[in-house]
Amino acid sequence: KCLIYALMVTIMVVQKWLLAIIPNFQFTTLLIILFFLTKLMGKKQVSQMNMYDYLIGITIGSIAADISLDIEKNIIAGIISLIIYGIFGILVTYLSLKNINLRRIFSGVPTILIEKGKIIEKNLRKEGIDINDLQEEARQSGYFDLNKINYAILEISGKISFLPYATEEMVTKKDM
């Protein structure tokens, strides 16, 4: 009886040990794979990501979290999913660099918000920007009066670039 009891206790200890080790093994494996996928996908910062890169990153992170937290999941299927998403992201980035039409589809194109001093309200609505947001961005760029801005362009990164009229440009040391 003592031998059977000792065997049962040993099995329970080994089972608990395996349940503690397996998630850590899965997590470590996924972390290594994520590291290599990130290196392959490039050095873009979050502020430089287009919507497609952002979605791929979120999806890869979601798959990795799901696999690493649920030991019942098939880790091989999860790793294959990660690799497929990573390769697809790399392929789209490569094709976007080679083809301007694909770049426009995946990255988008800049939108003119102010042209020759006139606010283009249709483009503001299309991009979901109200006049207060535009004024705030202008102030943060040093322009407190929209009437002094010749062009405002919403870049594909989401940042707004401002070009004042030539007479309203800020004075630089070179100008003095």
trRosetta pair geometry for C-beta under 8 A, 3 or more apart (Angstrom, degrees):
i j d omega theta_ij theta_ji phi_ij phi_ji
1 4 5.8 -55 -150 36 34 109
1 5 6.2 34 153 -18 67 108
2 5 5.6 -55 -146 39 32 113
2 6 6.1 33 154 -20 66 107
3 6 5.8 -53 -145 37 29 111
3 7 6.3 31 153 -21 63 107
4 7 5.6 -53 -147 36 30 114
4 8 6.4 32 153 -20 64 105
5 8 5.8 -54 -148 35 30 111
5 9 6.4 29 154 -17 64 105
6 9 5.7 -53 -146 37 31 111
6 10 6.2 34 152 -21 64 107
7 10 5.6 -53 -147 36 30 113
7 11 6.4 32 153 -20 64 104
8 11 5.7 -51 -147 35 31 111
8 12 6.4 31 153 -18 63 106
9 12 5.7 -55 -150 37 32 112
9 13 6.3 32 152 -19 66 106
10 13 5.7 -54 -147 36 31 111
10 14 6.2 29 155 -16 66 107
11 14 5.8 -55 -144 40 30 109
11 15 6.1 34 154 -23 64 108
12 15 5.6 -52 -144 35 29 114
12 16 6.4 28 156 -16 63 105
13 16 5.9 -55 -150 38 30 108
13 17 6.2 31 151 -21 64 108
14 17 5.4 -54 -146 38 31 115
14 18 6.2 32 154 -19 66 105
15 18 5.8 -53 -146 37 29 109
15 19 6.3 29 154 -18 63 106
16 19 5.6 -54 -146 38 31 112
16 20 6.4 29 154 -17 64 106
17 20 5.8 -59 -152 37 30 109
17 21 6.2 22 154 -16 67 112
18 21 5.7 -58 -137 41 32 107
18 22 5.9 36 165 -29 69 106
19 22 6.3 -40 -131 26 25 111
19 23 7.6 21 170 -8 53 101
19 71 7.2 180 -146 49 68 173
20 23 7.3 -67 -167 35 26 99
20 24 7.0 14 150 -8 61 117
21 24 5.8 -71 -156 44 36 110
21 25 6.0 37 153 -24 75 107
22 25 5.6 -53 -145 35 31 112
22 26 6.3 30 157 -17 65 105
22 71 5.1 74 114 -141 122 128
23 26 5.6 -54 -146 39 34 111
23 27 6.0 35 155 -21 67 107
23 68 6.9 83 -167 178 81 62
23 69 7.5 32 -145 -127 118 26
23 71 5.2 -81 -72 -71 83 110
24 27 5.5 -51 -141 38 31 113
24 28 6.1 31 157 -19 65 106
25 28 5.9 -55 -145 38 27 109
25 29 6.2 28 156 -18 63 109
26 29 5.8 -57 -147 38 28 111
26 30 6.2 24 157 -15 65 110
26 67 6.3 -144 173 144 119 88
26 68 5.4 172 120 -121 101 56
26 71 6.6 -169 -6 -110 151 72
26 75 5.3 -132 -123 -103 102 130
27 30 5.9 -59 -147 40 27 108
27 31 6.2 31 154 -23 64 108
27 68 4.4 80 -97 -152 73 114
28 31 5.6 -53 -146 34 29 114
28 32 6.6 30 155 -18 63 103
29 32 6.0 -57 -154 34 30 110
29 33 6.5 25 152 -14 65 108
29 75 6.9 52 84 180 145 133
29 79 7.3 -56 141 -85 115 125
30 33 5.6 -55 -145 40 34 110
30 34 6.0 36 155 -20 68 106
30 64 4.9 141 176 -151 126 93
30 67 6.0 156 -86 90 142 120
30 68 5.0 -109 38 -69 154 108
30 75 7.8 -116 -57 -151 99 101
30 78 7.5 -34 -98 126 115 124
30 79 7.4 -132 -98 -89 73 84
30 82 7.4 168 -141 -56 85 163
31 34 5.7 -52 -143 38 29 112
31 35 6.4 36 153 -25 62 103
32 35 5.6 -51 -152 30 30 115
32 36 6.8 22 154 -11 63 104
33 36 6.0 -59 -151 40 33 106
33 37 6.2 32 153 -18 67 108
33 64 7.9 -170 81 -110 108 113
33 79 6.0 -137 -103 -136 168 93
33 82 5.8 76 136 112 130 148
33 83 7.4 -78 -169 -64 121 85
34 37 5.6 -54 -142 39 32 112
34 38 6.1 36 157 -22 65 106
34 60 7.1 136 -122 152 92 113
34 64 5.6 34 -72 -108 127 155
34 82 7.2 -83 -78 -164 70 139
35 38 5.9 -57 -151 34 26 111
35 39 6.6 26 152 -18 62 106
36 39 5.6 -51 -147 35 35 113
36 40 6.3 33 154 -18 66 106
37 40 5.7 -58 -148 39 32 110
37 41 6.1 26 157 -19 67 112
37 60 6.7 -163 127 -161 151 147
37 82 6.5 -105 -58 161 156 101
37 83 7.4 -137 -89 -103 116 49
37 86 4.0 -100 -142 -113 112 142
38 41 5.8 -58 -140 38 28 108
40 86 6.4 65 77 171 129 116
40 90 5.8 -43 143 -83 102 136
41 44 7.9 -72 132 23 91 102
41 53 8.0 135 171 -144 119 98
41 56 7.8 -177 -139 118 143 133
41 86 6.3 -107 -59 -152 111 83
41 89 5.5 -2 -122 113 115 127
41 90 5.9 -114 -102 -74 63 83
41 93 7.2 133 -158 -11 69 154
42 93 6.7 -160 -13 -176 139 164
44 48 4.5 -134 -162 89 90 114
44 49 5.4 114 137 -75 129 72
44 53 6.3 -25 84 177 155 159
45 48 4.8 85 54 9 76 104
45 49 7.5 -122 97 -25 41 83
46 49 5.7 -39 -154 5 37 118
46 54 7.8 73 -153 -104 75 94
47 157 6.3 40 160 -175 72 117
47 158 8.0 -115 -158 49 70 111
47 159 7.9 45 -179 -44 106 114
48 157 6.2 -41 -121 -118 40 118
49 53 4.0 -134 -155 90 95 122
49 54 4.8 120 132 -59 130 82
49 57 7.0 -48 -137 -3 155 141
50 53 5.3 95 50 11 66 101
50 54 7.1 -127 100 -6 34 94
50 106 6.4 96 103 139 147 76
50 107 4.3 -110 -97 -126 160 65
50 108 6.5 176 -151 13 118 97
50 156 6.1 -21 -108 155 103 112
50 157 7.8 -85 -85 -93 63 51
51 54 5.5 -58 -149 37 32 116
51 55 6.3 32 155 -20 67 106
51 108 7.2 72 7 -27 111 121
52 55 5.9 -55 -148 35 30 109
52 56 6.5 29 154 -17 65 105
52 89 7.9 162 143 -128 94 80
52 92 6.4 -120 153 136 141 148
52 106 4.6 -31 -10 -167 156 91
52 107 7.3 -74 19 -72 116 48
53 56 5.8 -54 -148 37 31 110
53 57 6.3 32 154 -19 65 109
53 89 6.9 91 -120 -155 62 112
53 93 7.5 62 -87 -81 104 107
54 57 5.8 -58 -150 37 28 112
54 58 6.3 26 155 -17 65 107
55 58 5.8 -53 -144 38 31 110
55 59 6.2 30 157 -19 65 108
56 59 5.8 -58 -147 38 28 110
56 60 6.2 28 157 -18 65 108
56 85 6.0 160 -157 174 86 99
56 86 8.0 121 173 -96 116 37
56 88 7.2 -162 -122 92 123 97
56 89 4.1 115 -177 -92 159 121
56 92 7.9 -169 -58 44 146 138
57 60 5.9 -54 -144 37 28 109
57 61 6.3 27 157 -16 63 109
58 61 5.8 -59 -149 40 29 112
58 62 6.2 30 154 -22 65 108
59 62 5.6 -54 -146 35 30 112
59 63 6.4 30 156 -18 65 104
59 85 5.8 -152 106 -143 117 148
60 63 5.9 -53 -148 36 30 110
60 64 6.3 29 155 -18 64 109
60 82 5.9 83 -145 -137 88 79
60 85 5.1 -173 -79 108 90 139
60 86 6.6 79 -107 -65 136 80
60 89 7.9 -42 -43 -25 131 146
61 64 5.7 -56 -145 39 30 111
61 65 6.2 29 157 -19 66 107
62 65 5.8 -53 -144 37 29 109
62 66 6.3 31 156 -21 63 108
63 66 5.8 -57 -149 36 29 112
63 67 6.3 22 158 -14 65 109
63 78 6.1 163 169 -157 97 86
63 81 5.3 -147 -156 112 148 125
63 82 5.7 -173 105 -74 134 80
63 85 7.0 167 8 3 151 150
64 67 6.0 -59 -147 40 28 106
64 68 6.0 18 161 -13 66 114
64 78 7.6 122 -100 169 39 115
64 82 6.4 69 -70 -97 87 128
65 68 6.0 -61 -138 42 27 104
65 69 6.0 10 168 -7 65 118
66 69 6.5 -71 -143 43 19 99
66 70 6.1 -21 173 16 61 118
66 73 6.6 106 138 -68 86 165
66 78 7.2 -161 89 -123 95 126
67 70 6.8 -79 -133 52 20 85
67 73 5.1 -124 -123 97 61 143
67 75 6.0 105 -173 -118 116 64
67 78 3.6 101 -93 -163 140 164
67 79 7.7 137 -163 -47 168 61
70 73 4.5 77 97 -16 105 108
73 77 7.5 -118 169 64 86 108
73 78 5.9 59 141 -46 123 129
74 77 4.1 55 95 14 115 112
74 78 6.6 166 92 -13 61 86
75 78 5.5 -57 -149 40 35 115
75 79 6.2 37 154 -22 69 104
76 79 5.8 -52 -146 35 31 110
76 80 6.4 32 153 -19 63 105
77 80 5.7 -53 -148 36 32 113
77 81 6.5 36 150 -22 64 104
78 81 5.5 -52 -150 33 33 113
78 82 6.5 35 152 -19 65 102
79 82 5.6 -50 -150 34 34 114
79 83 6.3 32 153 -17 66 106
80 83 5.8 -56 -147 39 31 110
80 84 6.2 33 154 -21 66 106
81 84 5.8 -54 -146 36 30 110
81 85 6.4 26 157 -14 65 106
82 85 6.0 -59 -150 40 28 107
82 86 6.1 28 154 -19 65 110
83 86 5.5 -55 -144 39 31 114
83 87 6.1 30 158 -18 66 106
84 87 5.9 -55 -144 38 28 108
84 88 6.2 29 155 -20 63 109
85 88 5.6 -56 -145 38 30 113
85 89 6.3 32 155 -21 64 106
86 89 5.8 -56 -151 35 29 111
86 90 6.4 27 153 -16 65 106
87 90 5.7 -54 -147 38 33 111
87 91 6.1 35 153 -21 66 108
88 91 5.6 -54 -145 37 30 113
88 92 6.3 29 157 -18 64 105
89 92 5.9 -54 -146 36 29 108
89 93 6.4 29 155 -18 63 107
90 93 5.7 -56 -150 37 30 112
90 94 6.3 30 153 -19 65 107
91 94 5.7 -55 -147 37 30 111
91 95 6.2 24 157 -14 66 108
92 95 5.8 -56 -142 42 30 107
92 96 6.0 34 156 -23 64 108
92 102 7.7 -154 -160 167 70 119
92 106 5.9 153 172 -115 113 156
93 96 5.7 -56 -147 35 27 113
93 97 6.6 29 154 -21 62 103
94 97 5.9 -56 -156 31 31 111
94 98 6.6 16 153 -9 64 111
95 98 5.7 -65 -148 44 35 106
95 99 5.8 -18 170 24 74 112
95 102 5.1 -60 133 127 99 165
96 99 6.9 -75 -122 58 23 75
96 102 5.1 -127 -98 115 57 101
96 103 4.3 108 -170 -91 83 69
96 106 5.1 -84 -93 54 130 137
96 107 6.4 110 -166 -24 137 110
97 103 7.3 97 -70 -81 23 115
98 102 7.8 19 69 47 74 131
99 102 4.2 62 88 15 112 110
99 103 6.6 179 93 -15 57 85
100 103 5.2 -52 -146 35 36 118
100 104 6.4 39 154 -22 67 101
101 104 5.8 -51 -152 32 32 111
101 105 6.7 32 149 -19 63 103
102 105 5.5 -52 -149 35 37 113
102 106 6.1 15 161 -2 71 110
103 106 6.4 -65 -139 49 26 95
103 107 5.2 -16 178 21 68 121
104 107 6.8 -58 -106 58 17 84
104 108 6.9 20 -166 -155 50 9
104 109 5.4 6 -139 -53 94 101
107 156 5.3 31 158 179 92 152
108 156 4.7 158 77 -129 101 103
109 156 6.8 -45 -124 -75 6 109
110 153 5.0 17 171 174 125 111
110 154 6.3 164 -162 81 69 53
110 155 5.3 -28 -109 -116 103 43
110 156 6.0 -84 -68 -36 63 76
111 123 5.2 168 168 -169 112 117
111 126 7.1 -157 -149 89 150 119
111 127 5.5 -178 75 -62 160 133
111 153 7.0 156 77 -161 39 63
111 154 4.4 -7 58 55 94 109
112 115 5.0 42 158 -64 131 107
112 120 6.2 61 110 19 86 149
112 123 6.3 -102 79 -111 58 176
112 151 6.9 -63 -144 -156 98 95
112 152 7.5 112 -166 78 56 54
112 153 5.6 -34 -103 -105 55 78
112 154 7.9 -138 -61 19 9 77
113 119 7.0 -18 155 -147 73 70
113 120 6.0 -151 -162 48 28 95
113 123 5.6 -145 -103 104 53 124
113 124 6.0 81 -143 -74 95 80
113 127 7.5 -67 -89 32 105 148
113 129 7.0 -34 -121 77 134 146
113 134 6.4 -170 159 -119 141 125
113 152 4.3 -53 70 98 105 103
113 153 6.7 179 12 -97 86 21
113 154 5.6 86 -38 -26 116 96
113 160 6.8 -26 19 -138 147 117
114 117 6.7 -7 174 -136 105 11
114 118 6.7 162 -158 75 67 33
114 119 5.4 -33 -101 -97 83 54
114 120 6.8 -166 -90 3 27 83
114 134 7.9 124 -41 -170 110 133
114 146 7.1 -158 -98 -171 149 98
114 149 5.4 51 104 114 159 114
114 150 7.4 137 123 116 109 23
114 151 5.8 167 91 -149 84 27
114 152 3.8 60 23 19 105 98
114 162 8.0 25 47 -127 130 79
115 118 5.9 -28 68 60 69 87
115 120 5.9 41 7 -39 104 119
115 151 6.2 26 -111 -114 45 80
116 150 6.4 -12 -119 -168 30 75
116 151 7.5 21 -43 -71 36 78
117 147 6.9 32 -158 -156 105 52
117 149 6.9 145 -112 86 57 55
117 150 5.8 -34 -55 -121 74 45
117 165 7.2 16 -73 -63 110 110
119 124 7.0 10 171 -35 101 133
119 131 7.3 25 -169 -112 158 99
119 134 7.5 98 -132 133 120 168
119 146 7.0 10 -64 162 116 137
120 123 4.3 37 110 18 113 114
120 124 6.8 159 94 -18 61 84
121 124 5.2 -50 -147 34 41 117
121 125 6.3 41 156 -18 70 101
122 125 6.0 -55 -153 37 29 109
122 126 6.3 31 149 -22 63 109
123 126 5.3 -50 -142 36 35 116
123 127 6.2 19 162 -6 67 110
123 154 7.7 -177 155 14 113 124
124 127 6.3 -70 -149 47 24 98
124 129 4.9 -98 -155 76 74 89
124 130 6.9 87 166 -112 117 22
124 131 7.1 18 -166 -66 158 61
124 134 6.8 -53 -119 -47 120 134
125 128 7.5 33 -175 -73 31 33
127 154 5.6 89 -142 61 165 174
129 133 4.8 -123 -160 80 82 133
129 134 5.9 91 151 -54 118 89
129 154 7.1 -161 -22 -84 151 141
130 133 5.3 101 55 6 66 100
130 134 7.4 -128 104 -2 37 91
131 134 5.5 -54 -150 37 37 115
131 135 6.3 38 152 -20 69 104
132 135 5.7 -52 -146 37 32 111
132 136 6.3 35 153 -21 64 105
133 136 5.7 -53 -148 35 31 113
133 137 6.4 30 155 -16 65 105
134 137 5.9 -55 -149 37 30 109
134 138 6.3 32 152 -21 64 107
134 146 7.1 48 128 -104 111 130
134 152 6.9 79 -157 139 107 163
134 160 7.2 168 -131 -137 66 170
135 138 5.5 -54 -147 36 32 114
135 139 6.4 33 154 -20 66 103
135 146 6.4 -72 -99 -51 80 116
136 139 5.8 -53 -148 35 31 110
136 140 6.4 29 154 -17 64 106
137 140 5.7 -55 -147 38 32 111
137 141 6.4 22 154 -11 64 109
137 160 4.5 57 154 46 149 135
137 162 7.8 161 127 -45 95 117
138 141 5.8 -66 -152 43 30 105
138 143 4.3 -74 178 80 91 102
138 144 7.3 156 124 -86 101 19
138 146 6.0 -106 -77 -87 177 76
138 149 6.4 -91 -129 -51 125 146
138 152 7.2 -57 -83 -104 101 136
138 160 7.7 -57 -61 108 61 135
138 162 6.0 105 -120 -86 75 150
139 142 7.7 82 -174 -47 30 9
139 143 6.9 -101 -79 71 30 52
139 144 5.6 55 -110 -101 81 65
141 160 7.5 -108 -32 92 142 92
141 162 5.1 138 110 20 155 130
142 170 6.5 -5 136 -66 144 138
143 146 7.4 88 137 -89 113 40
143 148 6.1 -155 -155 79 104 109
143 149 5.6 71 171 -67 156 107
143 162 5.6 -130 2 151 147 160
143 164 6.3 -176 -104 -78 126 110
145 148 4.7 74 85 -1 100 107
145 149 7.9 -177 101 -15 59 84
146 149 5.5 -52 -160 22 51 116
148 164 5.3 -8 143 -144 88 107
148 165 6.2 -107 -170 18 58 100
148 168 4.1 164 -173 -146 106 160
149 152 5.6 27 155 -49 138 101
149 162 5.3 -70 -133 -160 120 105
149 163 7.1 100 -164 71 76 44
149 164 5.6 -71 -107 -104 49 59
149 165 7.6 -177 -144 -20 7 73
149 168 7.8 -103 -70 93 36 150
150 163 5.2 -58 65 106 101 89
150 164 6.0 88 0 168 91 20
150 165 4.7 127 -56 -74 106 57
150 166 7.9 38 -42 -23 148 59
151 161 8.0 0 116 106 96 88
151 162 7.3 161 91 -156 59 41
151 163 4.2 13 54 48 98 112
152 160 5.8 5 -177 180 99 110
152 161 7.1 166 -154 83 49 49
152 162 5.2 -10 -105 -105 81 72
152 163 7.6 -158 -70 24 40 69
153 160 6.9 159 79 -156 39 61
153 161 4.8 -11 58 57 94 98
153 163 7.9 33 -4 -5 101 104
154 158 7.3 -19 -174 -144 91 29
154 159 7.9 161 -154 86 52 31
154 160 5.4 -31 -97 -99 61 79
155 158 7.0 -37 77 31 78 21
155 159 4.9 -3 43 64 120 79
155 160 7.1 -169 4 -93 81 24
155 161 5.9 73 -42 -16 109 105
164 168 4.0 -114 163 93 125 108
164 169 5.4 171 72 -78 116 54
164 170 7.8 110 24 -22 146 70
165 168 4.6 74 57 13 84 108
165 169 7.7 -123 90 -34 44 73
166 169 6.2 -25 -157 -15 36 113
171 175 5.0 -124 -157 73 75 140
171 176 6.9 74 168 -56 114 89
172 175 5.0 106 54 -1 68 101
172 176 7.8 -131 99 -9 45 86
173 176 5.9 -55 -159 25 40 113
